[in-house]
Amino acid sequence: MGAALCVHGMPVGDVLGLLTGCGVIGAVTTAVAGGGRALLSALASAAVRAAADAEHGVREKGGMP
């Protein structure tokens, strides 16, 4: 999905953000369905850190062409 969006002109940073959001939604849905609050908290914090690291890396490099 990310490769197709990139080929059609979407910036890499936006693609990474979108895919991160999709992963977070899936992880949260799985955690809520399983009833694991501790798991939900751990997944949410890991997803936020991953998204922040991905965004920070793109900004440091000046974006992708």
PyMOL Python script that loads the backbone (N, CA, C, O; Angstrom):
from pymol import cmd

cmd.read_pdbstr("""\
ATOM      1  N   MET A   1       0.830  -1.180   0.000  1.00  0.00           N
ATOM      2  CA  MET A   1       0.000   0.000   0.000  1.00  0.00           C
ATOM      3  C   MET A   1       0.881   1.253   0.000  1.00  0.00           C
ATOM      4  O   MET A   1       0.628   2.202  -0.741  1.00  0.00           O
ATOM      5  N   GLY A   2       1.909   1.240   0.835  1.00  0.00           N
ATOM      6  CA  GLY A   2       2.789   2.397   0.911  1.00  0.00           C
ATOM      7  C   GLY A   2       3.532   2.648  -0.389  1.00  0.00           C
ATOM      8  O   GLY A   2       3.687   3.797  -0.804  1.00  0.00           O
ATOM      9  N   ALA A   3       3.990   1.588  -1.035  1.00  0.00           N
ATOM     10  CA  ALA A   3       4.703   1.737  -2.303  1.00  0.00           C
ATOM     11  C   ALA A   3       3.790   2.327  -3.372  1.00  0.00           C
ATOM     12  O   ALA A   3       4.214   3.184  -4.147  1.00  0.00           O
ATOM     13  N   ALA A   4       2.550   1.875  -3.416  1.00  0.00           N
ATOM     14  CA  ALA A   4       1.601   2.391  -4.409  1.00  0.00           C
ATOM     15  C   ALA A   4       1.331   3.872  -4.179  1.00  0.00           C
ATOM     16  O   ALA A   4       1.274   4.648  -5.133  1.00  0.00           O
ATOM     17  N   LEU A   5       1.164   4.269  -2.927  1.00  0.00           N
ATOM     18  CA  LEU A   5       0.922   5.684  -2.626  1.00  0.00           C
ATOM     19  C   LEU A   5       2.137   6.527  -2.993  1.00  0.00           C
ATOM     20  O   LEU A   5       1.998   7.633  -3.516  1.00  0.00           O
ATOM     21  N   CYS A   6       3.326   6.001  -2.718  1.00  0.00           N
ATOM     22  CA  CYS A   6       4.560   6.727  -3.045  1.00  0.00           C
ATOM     23  C   CYS A   6       4.706   6.916  -4.553  1.00  0.00           C
ATOM     24  O   CYS A   6       5.083   7.991  -5.020  1.00  0.00           O
ATOM     25  N   VAL A   7       4.407   5.869  -5.302  1.00  0.00           N
ATOM     26  CA  VAL A   7       4.521   5.937  -6.758  1.00  0.00           C
ATOM     27  C   VAL A   7       3.552   6.973  -7.324  1.00  0.00           C
ATOM     28  O   VAL A   7       3.833   7.607  -8.342  1.00  0.00           O
ATOM     29  N   HIS A   8       2.425   7.135  -6.664  1.00  0.00           N
ATOM     30  CA  HIS A   8       1.424   8.076  -7.153  1.00  0.00           C
ATOM     31  C   HIS A   8       1.603   9.480  -6.584  1.00  0.00           C
ATOM     32  O   HIS A   8       0.711  10.318  -6.711  1.00  0.00           O
ATOM     33  N   GLY A   9       2.743   9.739  -5.961  1.00  0.00           N
ATOM     34  CA  GLY A   9       3.104  11.101  -5.595  1.00  0.00           C
ATOM     35  C   GLY A   9       2.933  11.495  -4.142  1.00  0.00           C
ATOM     36  O   GLY A   9       3.188  12.650  -3.803  1.00  0.00           O
ATOM     37  N   MET A  10       2.525  10.615  -3.286  1.00  0.00           N
ATOM     38  CA  MET A  10       2.382  10.962  -1.870  1.00  0.00           C
ATOM     39  C   MET A  10       3.768  10.986  -1.226  1.00  0.00           C
ATOM     40  O   MET A  10       4.548  10.056  -1.428  1.00  0.00           O
ATOM     41  N   PRO A  11       4.094  12.031  -0.454  1.00  0.00           N
ATOM     42  CA  PRO A  11       5.411  12.100   0.194  1.00  0.00           C
ATOM     43  C   PRO A  11       5.634  10.927   1.150  1.00  0.00           C
ATOM     44  O   PRO A  11       4.699  10.440   1.785  1.00  0.00           O
ATOM     45  N   VAL A  12       6.877  10.490   1.238  1.00  0.00           N
ATOM     46  CA  VAL A  12       7.217   9.328   2.065  1.00  0.00           C
ATOM     47  C   VAL A  12       6.821   9.540   3.524  1.00  0.00           C
ATOM     48  O   VAL A  12       6.313   8.619   4.163  1.00  0.00           O
ATOM     49  N   GLY A  13       7.042  10.723   4.052  1.00  0.00           N
ATOM     50  CA  GLY A  13       6.674  11.006   5.438  1.00  0.00           C
ATOM     51  C   GLY A  13       5.190  10.824   5.684  1.00  0.00           C
ATOM     52  O   GLY A  13       4.789  10.309   6.728  1.00  0.00           O
ATOM     53  N   ASP A  14       4.366  11.245   4.721  1.00  0.00           N
ATOM     54  CA  ASP A  14       2.919  11.074   4.852  1.00  0.00           C
ATOM     55  C   ASP A  14       2.522   9.605   4.766  1.00  0.00           C
ATOM     56  O   ASP A  14       1.626   9.156   5.480  1.00  0.00           O
ATOM     57  N   VAL A  15       3.189   8.865   3.895  1.00  0.00           N
ATOM     58  CA  VAL A  15       2.918   7.425   3.773  1.00  0.00           C
ATOM     59  C   VAL A  15       3.251   6.725   5.082  1.00  0.00           C
ATOM     60  O   VAL A  15       2.472   5.898   5.556  1.00  0.00           O
ATOM     61  N   LEU A  16       4.399   7.046   5.671  1.00  0.00           N
ATOM     62  CA  LEU A  16       4.790   6.427   6.939  1.00  0.00           C
ATOM     63  C   LEU A  16       3.803   6.769   8.049  1.00  0.00           C
ATOM     64  O   LEU A  16       3.450   5.914   8.861  1.00  0.00           O
ATOM     65  N   GLY A  17       3.369   8.006   8.078  1.00  0.00           N
ATOM     66  CA  GLY A  17       2.381   8.410   9.082  1.00  0.00           C
ATOM     67  C   GLY A  17       1.067   7.672   8.916  1.00  0.00           C
ATOM     68  O   GLY A  17       0.466   7.241   9.900  1.00  0.00           O
ATOM     69  N   LEU A  18       0.619   7.524   7.681  1.00  0.00           N
ATOM     70  CA  LEU A  18      -0.621   6.805   7.403  1.00  0.00           C
ATOM     71  C   LEU A  18      -0.512   5.338   7.810  1.00  0.00           C
ATOM     72  O   LEU A  18      -1.408   4.800   8.461  1.00  0.00           O
ATOM     73  N   LEU A  19       0.577   4.703   7.428  1.00  0.00           N
ATOM     74  CA  LEU A  19       0.754   3.285   7.772  1.00  0.00           C
ATOM     75  C   LEU A  19       0.919   3.084   9.274  1.00  0.00           C
ATOM     76  O   LEU A  19       0.462   2.079   9.818  1.00  0.00           O
ATOM     77  N   THR A  20       1.560   4.022   9.941  1.00  0.00           N
ATOM     78  CA  THR A  20       1.683   3.951  11.396  1.00  0.00           C
ATOM     79  C   THR A  20       0.306   4.046  12.039  1.00  0.00           C
ATOM     80  O   THR A  20      -0.011   3.302  12.967  1.00  0.00           O
ATOM     81  N   GLY A  21      -0.504   4.964  11.537  1.00  0.00           N
ATOM     82  CA  GLY A  21      -1.866   5.109  12.055  1.00  0.00           C
ATOM     83  C   GLY A  21      -2.685   3.847  11.861  1.00  0.00           C
ATOM     84  O   GLY A  21      -3.430   3.443  12.754  1.00  0.00           O
ATOM     85  N   CYS A  22      -2.552   3.223  10.702  1.00  0.00           N
ATOM     86  CA  CYS A  22      -3.271   1.970  10.435  1.00  0.00           C
ATOM     87  C   CYS A  22      -2.813   0.873  11.398  1.00  0.00           C
ATOM     88  O   CYS A  22      -3.632   0.107  11.904  1.00  0.00           O
ATOM     89  N   GLY A  23      -1.525   0.802  11.646  1.00  0.00           N
ATOM     90  CA  GLY A  23      -1.000  -0.189  12.582  1.00  0.00           C
ATOM     91  C   GLY A  23      -1.494   0.045  13.994  1.00  0.00           C
ATOM     92  O   GLY A  23      -1.810  -0.902  14.714  1.00  0.00           O
ATOM     93  N   VAL A  24      -1.562   1.307  14.391  1.00  0.00           N
ATOM     94  CA  VAL A  24      -2.046   1.650  15.725  1.00  0.00           C
ATOM     95  C   VAL A  24      -3.510   1.247  15.868  1.00  0.00           C
ATOM     96  O   VAL A  24      -3.904   0.676  16.884  1.00  0.00           O
ATOM     97  N   ILE A  25      -4.305   1.543  14.859  1.00  0.00           N
ATOM     98  CA  ILE A  25      -5.719   1.182  14.912  1.00  0.00           C
ATOM     99  C   ILE A  25      -5.878  -0.334  15.051  1.00  0.00           C
ATOM    100  O   ILE A  25      -6.692  -0.799  15.849  1.00  0.00           O
ATOM    101  N   GLY A  26      -5.123  -1.091  14.296  1.00  0.00           N
ATOM    102  CA  GLY A  26      -5.182  -2.539  14.389  1.00  0.00           C
ATOM    103  C   GLY A  26      -4.747  -3.052  15.747  1.00  0.00           C
ATOM    104  O   GLY A  26      -5.382  -3.948  16.304  1.00  0.00           O
ATOM    105  N   ALA A  27      -3.672  -2.495  16.287  1.00  0.00           N
ATOM    106  CA  ALA A  27      -3.177  -2.929  17.592  1.00  0.00           C
ATOM    107  C   ALA A  27      -4.161  -2.585  18.702  1.00  0.00           C
ATOM    108  O   ALA A  27      -4.388  -3.385  19.610  1.00  0.00           O
ATOM    109  N   VAL A  28      -4.738  -1.402  18.627  1.00  0.00           N
ATOM    110  CA  VAL A  28      -5.705  -0.984  19.642  1.00  0.00           C
ATOM    111  C   VAL A  28      -6.953  -1.856  19.573  1.00  0.00           C
ATOM    112  O   VAL A  28      -7.475  -2.276  20.606  1.00  0.00           O
ATOM    113  N   THR A  29      -7.427  -2.127  18.384  1.00  0.00           N
ATOM    114  CA  THR A  29      -8.608  -2.974  18.231  1.00  0.00           C
ATOM    115  C   THR A  29      -8.361  -4.362  18.809  1.00  0.00           C
ATOM    116  O   THR A  29      -9.215  -4.910  19.506  1.00  0.00           O
ATOM    117  N   THR A  30      -7.198  -4.927  18.519  1.00  0.00           N
ATOM    118  CA  THR A  30      -6.852  -6.245  19.042  1.00  0.00           C
ATOM    119  C   THR A  30      -6.751  -6.222  20.566  1.00  0.00           C
ATOM    120  O   THR A  30      -7.235  -7.134  21.236  1.00  0.00           O
ATOM    121  N   ALA A  31      -6.129  -5.189  21.108  1.00  0.00           N
ATOM    122  CA  ALA A  31      -5.969  -5.097  22.559  1.00  0.00           C
ATOM    123  C   ALA A  31      -7.317  -4.916  23.259  1.00  0.00           C
ATOM    124  O   ALA A  31      -7.566  -5.527  24.298  1.00  0.00           O
ATOM    125  N   VAL A  32      -8.175  -4.088  22.698  1.00  0.00           N
ATOM    126  CA  VAL A  32      -9.488  -3.855  23.300  1.00  0.00           C
ATOM    127  C   VAL A  32     -10.330  -5.122  23.227  1.00  0.00           C
ATOM    128  O   VAL A  32     -11.010  -5.466  24.194  1.00  0.00           O
ATOM    129  N   ALA A  33     -10.294  -5.814  22.104  1.00  0.00           N
ATOM    130  CA  ALA A  33     -11.061  -7.045  21.961  1.00  0.00           C
ATOM    131  C   ALA A  33     -10.588  -8.100  22.957  1.00  0.00           C
ATOM    132  O   ALA A  33     -11.385  -8.904  23.441  1.00  0.00           O
ATOM    133  N   GLY A  34      -9.296  -8.097  23.259  1.00  0.00           N
ATOM    134  CA  GLY A  34      -8.747  -9.045  24.213  1.00  0.00           C
ATOM    135  C   GLY A  34      -8.897  -8.590  25.650  1.00  0.00           C
ATOM    136  O   GLY A  34      -8.692  -9.380  26.572  1.00  0.00           O
ATOM    137  N   GLY A  35      -9.248  -7.336  25.858  1.00  0.00           N
ATOM    138  CA  GLY A  35      -9.457  -6.817  27.202  1.00  0.00           C
ATOM    139  C   GLY A  35      -8.184  -6.516  27.968  1.00  0.00           C
ATOM    140  O   GLY A  35      -8.233  -6.369  29.189  1.00  0.00           O
ATOM    141  N   GLY A  36      -7.046  -6.419  27.297  1.00  0.00           N
ATOM    142  CA  GLY A  36      -5.777  -6.182  27.985  1.00  0.00           C
ATOM    143  C   GLY A  36      -5.425  -4.712  28.066  1.00  0.00           C
ATOM    144  O   GLY A  36      -4.894  -4.147  27.110  1.00  0.00           O
ATOM    145  N   ARG A  37      -5.715  -4.086  29.198  1.00  0.00           N
ATOM    146  CA  ARG A  37      -5.413  -2.657  29.351  1.00  0.00           C
ATOM    147  C   ARG A  37      -3.907  -2.395  29.377  1.00  0.00           C
ATOM    148  O   ARG A  37      -3.445  -1.408  28.805  1.00  0.00           O
ATOM    149  N   ALA A  38      -3.151  -3.250  30.020  1.00  0.00           N
ATOM    150  CA  ALA A  38      -1.693  -3.062  30.074  1.00  0.00           C
ATOM    151  C   ALA A  38      -1.100  -3.198  28.675  1.00  0.00           C
ATOM    152  O   ALA A  38      -0.216  -2.431  28.291  1.00  0.00           O
ATOM    153  N   LEU A  39      -1.590  -4.177  27.916  1.00  0.00           N
ATOM    154  CA  LEU A  39      -1.119  -4.359  26.542  1.00  0.00           C
ATOM    155  C   LEU A  39      -1.485  -3.148  25.692  1.00  0.00           C
ATOM    156  O   LEU A  39      -0.673  -2.667  24.901  1.00  0.00           O
ATOM    157  N   LEU A  40      -2.694  -2.665  25.858  1.00  0.00           N
ATOM    158  CA  LEU A  40      -3.144  -1.489  25.117  1.00  0.00           C
ATOM    159  C   LEU A  40      -2.249  -0.288  25.404  1.00  0.00           C
ATOM    160  O   LEU A  40      -1.854   0.433  24.488  1.00  0.00           O
ATOM    161  N   SER A  41      -1.939  -0.081  26.656  1.00  0.00           N
ATOM    162  CA  SER A  41      -1.082   1.035  27.047  1.00  0.00           C
ATOM    163  C   SER A  41       0.321   0.895  26.459  1.00  0.00           C
ATOM    164  O   SER A  41       0.884   1.865  25.951  1.00  0.00           O
ATOM    165  N   ALA A  42       0.877  -0.297  26.526  1.00  0.00           N
ATOM    166  CA  ALA A  42       2.218  -0.526  25.985  1.00  0.00           C
ATOM    167  C   ALA A  42       2.253  -0.332  24.477  1.00  0.00           C
ATOM    168  O   ALA A  42       3.181   0.284  23.953  1.00  0.00           O
ATOM    169  N   LEU A  43       1.252  -0.851  23.775  1.00  0.00           N
ATOM    170  CA  LEU A  43       1.199  -0.698  22.323  1.00  0.00           C
ATOM    171  C   LEU A  43       1.016   0.761  21.919  1.00  0.00           C
ATOM    172  O   LEU A  43       1.646   1.233  20.973  1.00  0.00           O
ATOM    173  N   ALA A  44       0.158   1.467  22.634  1.00  0.00           N
ATOM    174  CA  ALA A  44      -0.083   2.870  22.299  1.00  0.00           C
ATOM    175  C   ALA A  44       1.176   3.706  22.486  1.00  0.00           C
ATOM    176  O   ALA A  44       1.503   4.530  21.632  1.00  0.00           O
ATOM    177  N   SER A  45       1.878   3.503  23.585  1.00  0.00           N
ATOM    178  CA  SER A  45       3.095   4.281  23.815  1.00  0.00           C
ATOM    179  C   SER A  45       4.181   3.918  22.807  1.00  0.00           C
ATOM    180  O   SER A  45       4.920   4.792  22.353  1.00  0.00           O
ATOM    181  N   ALA A  46       4.285   2.638  22.453  1.00  0.00           N
ATOM    182  CA  ALA A  46       5.274   2.233  21.450  1.00  0.00           C
ATOM    183  C   ALA A  46       4.939   2.832  20.087  1.00  0.00           C
ATOM    184  O   ALA A  46       5.837   3.257  19.361  1.00  0.00           O
ATOM    185  N   ALA A  47       3.671   2.869  19.740  1.00  0.00           N
ATOM    186  CA  ALA A  47       3.264   3.426  18.453  1.00  0.00           C
ATOM    187  C   ALA A  47       3.537   4.922  18.384  1.00  0.00           C
ATOM    188  O   ALA A  47       3.982   5.431  17.356  1.00  0.00           O
ATOM    189  N   VAL A  48       3.271   5.616  19.469  1.00  0.00           N
ATOM    190  CA  VAL A  48       3.529   7.060  19.501  1.00  0.00           C
ATOM    191  C   VAL A  48       5.027   7.331  19.369  1.00  0.00           C
ATOM    192  O   VAL A  48       5.433   8.236  18.641  1.00  0.00           O
ATOM    193  N   ARG A  49       5.850   6.546  20.073  1.00  0.00           N
ATOM    194  CA  ARG A  49       7.304   6.724  19.961  1.00  0.00           C
ATOM    195  C   ARG A  49       7.787   6.418  18.548  1.00  0.00           C
ATOM    196  O   ARG A  49       8.636   7.132  18.015  1.00  0.00           O
ATOM    197  N   ALA A  50       7.250   5.361  17.938  1.00  0.00           N
ATOM    198  CA  ALA A  50       7.665   4.995  16.583  1.00  0.00           C
ATOM    199  C   ALA A  50       7.285   6.082  15.585  1.00  0.00           C
ATOM    200  O   ALA A  50       8.070   6.423  14.701  1.00  0.00           O
ATOM    201  N   ALA A  51       6.091   6.620  15.729  1.00  0.00           N
ATOM    202  CA  ALA A  51       5.644   7.684  14.826  1.00  0.00           C
ATOM    203  C   ALA A  51       6.499   8.932  15.005  1.00  0.00           C
ATOM    204  O   ALA A  51       6.855   9.586  14.024  1.00  0.00           O
ATOM    205  N   ALA A  52       6.829   9.266  16.242  1.00  0.00           N
ATOM    206  CA  ALA A  52       7.657  10.441  16.502  1.00  0.00           C
ATOM    207  C   ALA A  52       9.063  10.243  15.940  1.00  0.00           C
ATOM    208  O   ALA A  52       9.638  11.171  15.370  1.00  0.00           O
ATOM    209  N   ASP A  53       9.619   9.042  16.097  1.00  0.00           N
ATOM    210  CA  ASP A  53      10.951   8.760  15.548  1.00  0.00           C
ATOM    211  C   ASP A  53      10.942   8.816  14.030  1.00  0.00           C
ATOM    212  O   ASP A  53      11.880   9.335  13.425  1.00  0.00           O
ATOM    213  N   ALA A  54       9.894   8.288  13.406  1.00  0.00           N
ATOM    214  CA  ALA A  54       9.799   8.295  11.941  1.00  0.00           C
ATOM    215  C   ALA A  54       9.692   9.729  11.430  1.00  0.00           C
ATOM    216  O   ALA A  54      10.348  10.089  10.453  1.00  0.00           O
ATOM    217  N   GLU A  55       8.884  10.535  12.073  1.00  0.00           N
ATOM    218  CA  GLU A  55       8.708  11.933  11.673  1.00  0.00           C
ATOM    219  C   GLU A  55      10.001  12.707  11.885  1.00  0.00           C
ATOM    220  O   GLU A  55      10.384  13.522  11.046  1.00  0.00           O
ATOM    221  N   HIS A  56      10.670  12.456  12.998  1.00  0.00           N
ATOM    222  CA  HIS A  56      11.917  13.149  13.298  1.00  0.00           C
ATOM    223  C   HIS A  56      12.994  12.801  12.272  1.00  0.00           C
ATOM    224  O   HIS A  56      13.751  13.676  11.853  1.00  0.00           O
ATOM    225  N   GLY A  57      13.070  11.548  11.866  1.00  0.00           N
ATOM    226  CA  GLY A  57      14.070  11.110  10.885  1.00  0.00           C
ATOM    227  C   GLY A  57      13.849  11.750   9.527  1.00  0.00           C
ATOM    228  O   GLY A  57      14.813  12.109   8.852  1.00  0.00           O
ATOM    229  N   VAL A  58      12.607  11.898   9.116  1.00  0.00           N
ATOM    230  CA  VAL A  58      12.301  12.523   7.822  1.00  0.00           C
ATOM    231  C   VAL A  58      12.656  13.997   7.862  1.00  0.00           C
ATOM    232  O   VAL A  58      13.175  14.532   6.882  1.00  0.00           O
ATOM    233  N   ARG A  59      12.387  14.658   8.966  1.00  0.00           N
ATOM    234  CA  ARG A  59      12.691  16.089   9.071  1.00  0.00           C
ATOM    235  C   ARG A  59      14.192  16.342   9.080  1.00  0.00           C
ATOM    236  O   ARG A  59      14.664  17.307   8.479  1.00  0.00           O
ATOM    237  N   GLU A  60      14.953  15.470   9.768  1.00  0.00           N
ATOM    238  CA  GLU A  60      16.404  15.651   9.819  1.00  0.00           C
ATOM    239  C   GLU A  60      17.037  15.545   8.444  1.00  0.00           C
ATOM    240  O   GLU A  60      18.012  16.238   8.156  1.00  0.00           O
ATOM    241  N   LYS A  61      16.500  14.692   7.598  1.00  0.00           N
ATOM    242  CA  LYS A  61      17.062  14.486   6.276  1.00  0.00           C
ATOM    243  C   LYS A  61      16.565  15.510   5.276  1.00  0.00           C
ATOM    244  O   LYS A  61      16.978  15.499   4.117  1.00  0.00           O
ATOM    245  N   GLY A  62      15.682  16.394   5.715  1.00  0.00           N
ATOM    246  CA  GLY A  62      15.170  17.413   4.815  1.00  0.00           C
ATOM    247  C   GLY A  62      14.060  16.886   3.921  1.00  0.00           C
ATOM    248  O   GLY A  62      13.788  17.466   2.870  1.00  0.00           O
ATOM    249  N   GLY A  63      13.419  15.803   4.316  1.00  0.00           N
ATOM    250  CA  GLY A  63      12.338  15.226   3.517  1.00  0.00           C
ATOM    251  C   GLY A  63      12.886  14.342   2.432  1.00  0.00           C
ATOM    252  O   GLY A  63      14.093  14.292   2.195  1.00  0.00           O
ATOM    253  N   MET A  64      12.001  13.657   1.786  1.00  0.00           N
ATOM    254  CA  MET A  64      12.376  12.756   0.698  1.00  0.00           C
ATOM    255  C   MET A  64      11.974  13.394  -0.623  1.00  0.00           C
ATOM    256  O   MET A  64      10.924  14.032  -0.694  1.00  0.00           O
ATOM    257  N   PRO A  65      12.772  13.243  -1.667  1.00  0.00           N
ATOM    258  CA  PRO A  65      12.418  13.843  -2.958  1.00  0.00           C
ATOM    259  C   PRO A  65      11.238  13.181  -3.601  1.00  0.00           C
ATOM    260  O   PRO A  65      10.825  13.578  -4.690  1.00  0.00           O
TER     261      PRO A  65
END
""", "prot")
cmd.dss("prot")
cmd.show_as("cartoon", "prot")
cmd.util.cbc("prot")
cmd.orient("prot")
